[in-house]
Amino acid sequence: MARIDAFLKLGLAQGCSDIHLAVGIPPMLRLHGDLMPIKFRDLGSSELEEYIFEILTEKQRELFERGSDLDFSYVSGDKGRFRVNVFRKETGVGATFRNIPSEIPSMESLRLPEVITRFCDLHQGMVLVTGSTGTGKSTTLASMINHLNATRSLNIISLEDPIEFVHASKKSQVVQRELGTHLPSFAEGVRAALREDPDVILVGELRDAETISMAMTAAETGHLVLGTLHTTSAVKSIDRIIDALPADQREQTKSFLSHSLHAVMTQNLVKTADGRGRCAVLEVLVMTRAIAKLINTEQTHQIAAQLLTGKDLGMQSMDQSLLDGVSQKLLDPDDAYRYAVDQKKFERFVTDTTILPSAEFG
């Protein structure tokens, strides 16, 4: 068993989401969103490098020694599965281990809005799950793939960096391919997937113009494309796609979004009211004629208002979702306040008044 597994085992026992290892400080655990140190000595440079090199393949070690960061999945001796990022910084090496639960959570257990089940029934077009790093996008997508796998007979091709949740084929065939291991880029992965008779293509990240363009082609040619963006609202997601592609494709991109983009879900993870966990809080955009017109006339700044009036279609703003969670006593009101767009609406729920703006600056 690799020596690093001892830290991972402790993290799993504590129920943490991430284990951070860096030179000059003790190992750190992220528990319910907060970072806290393990009672252990500060890690030395050569010591930590030895720990990390024990779990690297020869190819990974060569890449790392040439200066590349590494992203890969790792199964510890205790069968815990982790998404790993290994990097160098000024004082030496560092690594972050994200715990991947062995059981794929259902959409019900994640308390995802019911409208997401409807998105899984689509046969073509694009659905986006967006949010900052660490907001649970991969978990939401995994629950959607799990639902599709259990309820429909499909060929699902998942392109990931790295593979996190492992899907055993049920009613569907699920083919999981990993960036750097099975494919050189997401764009090449989508291009190859189109020759593999797919029904659903999951693109781990729409990170560049070529990948976005290939994903759009797939969505327009009769496939359901699920993808992620590191954007913090539906409006920013739409703007990011428009701005990512060349100016001479702007009209074509707007036309694609208005016709083939079905939904954008943006999520945060907010502490639960009992402080024992975090749950997903989602902004949901469902494409309508009104929103399509705003995209085509480049008035995307007005889309936020459409979210407020589209509740019957399953739409909701981030603030609406947060307010519902606070009102139902599901969310910590102080943490909800931190994630709110219009924080004034949440001030009356706050219990820790030190987080409120002072009269001098409010």
VENQUIDA-V289409 format. One line per field, one symbol per residue. phi: phi as a letter, one per 20 degrees, with the letter a starting at -180 (. if undefined). psi: psi as a letter, one per 40 degrees, with the letter a starting at -180 (. if undefined). A space follows every 10 residues. Layout:
phi: ???
psi: ???
This chain:
phi: .fffffffff fffemeebcd cbfncfgcdd clndebeefb fffeffffff gfffdefgff fffffeoefc cbdbdffemf dcedcdbdcg eqebbcdefd gfeffffffe lfggffffff efdboccddc qfgnengfff fffffffffe dcecdddddc befdfedefd fdedddcdfn ddbfbfffff gfgfedledc cddgbeebff ffffffgffe dnceddbcce cdafffffff ffffeggfdg fffffgffdd eeacddccdc gffemdaccf ccecddfcff fgffffeldf fefgffffdd ffenfaefff fffffffele dfffffgfef fdfgfdgfef eeffefffgf df
psi: hidddddddd dddefidihh hiheiiiihh hfeihiiigi ihhidddddd ddddeiiddd ddddeeeiih hiihhideei hihhhhiiad eaiiihhhhh idhhiiddde fiidddddde eieiahhihi iiheeedddd ddddddddde eigihhhhhi gahchhhhhb dihhhhihhd deididdddd dddeeffidh hhhdhgeidd ddddddddde ffihhhiiig ieiddddddd ddddiideed ddddddddde hdihhhiihi iideeeaiih hhhhhhhidd ddddddeffd eeddddddef deeeiiiddd dddddddefd ihddddddei dgddeedeeh dgeeeiiidd e.
